[in-house]
Structure formats: C-alpha cells, structure tokens
Amino acid sequence: MAAILAFAGSNSSTSINFKLVKYTTSFVQQHDIQLINLAKKPFPMFSEDLEKAEGYSEDLMKLKAEINSADGLILSVNEHNGNPSAYFKNVLDWLSRMDRNFLEGTKVFLMSTSGGRRGAKGSFTVIDGMLTRFGAEITASFSLPSFYENFGDEGILDETLRMEHQQALSTFLDSLNS
C-alpha cells in the first residue's frame, strides 16, 4: 500500500483544481490518501532576505515532510494568464530552497483544469518542467478543459474525458505498485 499526498496548487477557497483532486482521490482504493487544502496554508512571498531573517515556516516544513513521506502525489495546477499562479510558484520556490531535490523518487499524477478550452495547459507545461527538475517522475497526466461545462456534481461529465482521466489514474496507481 502506497502513501499518496493529494492537493491543488491553488490558494482559492473555491478552487476547481481542488475539486478535481477530490474527485480523483474518490477513486483510489487500497492506498493511504492524505488530502490537503493549500488554501488553508498561507506562505509568505519568497525572498532571500526573509529566508535569512526568519528561515522556513512551520507550515512549509510540515508540507515538505508530508511530500517526503509520500510515495506519490496527485496534483492539479491552476492557471493565471497562461502561467502557474504566483501562489503555487511561490510554494515551489520555498520548497526548492529547503532542498533542491525535494521530489526525488516521487511519482506524480499531474493534472490541470480551467474554465477555458485549453484546461490550463500553459501552467501544466511550466509545472511539468519544474517538478522534473526537482526530481519528480511524472507517471501520468490529465488536463480537463472547460471545467464548468465538463464537470458537475457527479464528476467529469464527458464520457471521453472521464475515460481519459480514469486511464491516467490507473497508470499512476500502477506506477506506485512497480
């Protein structure tokens, strides 16, 4: 049984990416899932001056410990103007300052969604590149376009997208067993 940490790279209390993560984790059986809501974790904007003066916050050290104890991550990233949100980029900046290879050996199911037709592909591409530089192995990926048309109370509405999501999740879970 693998330990999986699941979260969205968003600090919005109404995050559609967090909804996608919660939906995804509802299908995971036979693994330990820890779902965290980053919207409840304030992180100051990274600066070397702040790092030197105050070090690393307790919330940041706890998040790093949770990541390090996980065998895999389920992560969905949001997008602001074609890029990752400043919030999530900031979280990655802090984590990478603590340990450049903080994701070494960690398998990741990387997802993204947005209200637009591209499904946050710009942010997805940037984060994909960043995570691998920090040691992550992206074992599966999924992007949900047009969230408000393709997601409802029962989850992913479009049959093709639902099947793509399930296949990606299966690929990720299989990677944890190998």
C-alpha positions in Angstrom: 0.0 0.0 0.0 1.4 3.4 -1.1 1.1 6.7 0.7 -0.4 9.4 -1.6 -0.5 13.1 -0.9 -3.1 15.0 -2.9 -3.5 18.7 -3.3 -4.2 21.5 -5.8 -1.7 24.3 -6.5 -4.2 26.9 -5.6 -5.0 29.1 -2.6 -8.6 29.8 -3.7 -11.3 28.6 -1.3 -13.4 27.8 -4.4 -10.6 26.1 -6.4 -11.9 24.0 -9.3 -8.5 22.2 -9.3 -9.1 21.2 -5.7 -12.5 19.8 -6.8 -10.7 17.8 -9.5 -8.2 16.4 -6.9 -11.0 15.5 -4.5 -12.9 13.7 -7.3 -9.7 11.9 -8.4 -9.0 10.7 -4.8 -12.5 9.3 -4.5 -11.5 6.5 -6.9 -8.3 5.5 -5.1 -8.7 2.2 -3.1 -6.0 0.2 -1.3 -3.7 3.2 -0.7 -3.4 5.7 2.1 -4.6 9.1 0.8 -3.8 12.4 2.5 -5.8 15.2 1.0 -4.6 18.7 1.9 -6.1 22.1 1.0 -3.3 24.6 0.4 -5.9 27.4 0.5 -5.6 27.0 4.3 -1.8 27.4 4.3 -0.5 30.9 3.9 3.0 31.2 2.7 4.8 34.5 2.6 6.2 35.6 -0.7 9.7 34.2 -1.1 12.7 36.4 -0.7 16.3 35.7 0.2 16.1 38.4 2.9 13.1 36.8 4.5 14.7 33.4 4.3 17.8 34.7 6.0 15.9 36.6 8.7 13.2 34.1 9.5 14.1 30.7 7.9 11.4 28.4 6.9 7.8 28.5 8.3 6.3 25.6 10.3 3.7 25.2 7.6 6.4 24.9 4.9 8.4 22.4 6.9 5.3 20.3 7.5 4.4 20.4 3.8 7.9 19.3 2.9 7.7 16.4 5.4 4.3 15.3 4.0 5.8 15.3 0.5 8.9 13.4 1.6 6.8 10.8 3.3 4.6 10.2 0.3 5.3 7.6 -2.4 3.2 9.6 -4.9 1.5 12.9 -5.4 -1.8 13.7 -7.0 -1.6 17.4 -8.0 -3.7 19.7 -10.1 -2.4 23.1 -11.0 -4.4 26.2 -11.8 -3.5 28.9 -14.3 -3.4 32.7 -14.2 -2.9 34.4 -17.5 -1.3 31.3 -19.1 1.1 30.6 -16.2 1.1 28.9 -12.8 -0.4 31.0 -10.1 2.0 33.2 -8.2 0.9 31.3 -5.1 1.9 27.9 -6.3 5.1 29.1 -7.9 6.0 30.7 -4.5 5.3 27.4 -2.7 7.7 25.6 -5.1 10.3 28.3 -4.7 10.3 27.8 -0.9 10.3 24.0 -1.1 13.2 24.0 -3.6 15.2 26.4 -1.3 14.9 23.9 1.5 16.0 21.0 -0.7 16.6 21.3 -4.5 15.7 17.7 -5.0 12.6 17.6 -2.6 10.7 15.5 -5.1 13.5 12.9 -5.8 11.9 9.5 -6.3 8.3 10.8 -6.1 5.8 9.7 -8.7 3.3 12.3 -9.7 -0.1 12.3 -11.3 -0.1 15.8 -12.7 -3.4 17.4 -13.7 -4.8 20.8 -14.6 -8.1 22.4 -15.3 -9.6 25.8 -16.0 -12.8 27.4 -17.3 -11.2 27.7 -20.7 -10.9 25.2 -23.6 -7.1 24.7 -23.0 -7.6 23.3 -19.5 -4.7 25.3 -18.0 -2.2 23.7 -20.5 0.2 26.7 -20.1 0.5 26.2 -16.4 0.6 22.5 -16.8 3.6 22.7 -19.1 5.5 25.0 -16.8 4.9 23.0 -13.7 5.7 19.7 -15.5 9.2 21.1 -16.3 9.7 22.4 -12.8 8.7 19.3 -11.0 11.0 17.1 -13.0 13.9 19.4 -12.3 13.2 18.9 -8.6 13.4 15.1 -9.1 9.7 14.1 -9.7 8.7 11.4 -12.1 5.5 12.4 -13.9 4.0 9.0 -14.4 0.6 10.2 -15.6 -1.1 13.4 -16.7 -4.6 14.7 -17.4 -6.0 18.1 -18.4 -9.7 18.9 -18.1 -10.8 21.7 -20.5 -13.8 23.9 -19.9 -14.4 22.8 -16.3 -17.8 24.4 -16.0 -19.1 22.5 -19.0 -17.3 19.2 -18.3 -17.6 18.8 -14.5 -20.7 18.6 -12.4 -21.9 17.1 -9.1 -21.2 13.6 -10.3 -17.8 14.5 -11.6 -16.5 14.5 -15.2 -19.5 14.6 -17.5 -17.9 14.0 -20.9 -17.5 10.2 -21.4 -14.3 10.5 -23.4 -12.7 12.8 -20.8 -13.9 10.6 -18.0 -12.2 7.6 -19.6 -9.0 9.5 -20.2 -9.0 10.6 -16.6 -9.6 7.0 -15.3 -6.8 5.7 -17.6 -4.4 8.3 -16.4 -5.3 7.5 -12.8 -4.8 3.8 -13.4 -1.4 4.4 -15.0 -0.3 6.5 -11.9 -1.6 3.9 -9.4 0.1 1.1 -11.4 3.4 3.0 -11.3 3.2 3.0 -7.5 3.0 -0.8 -7.5 6.1 -1.3 -9.6 
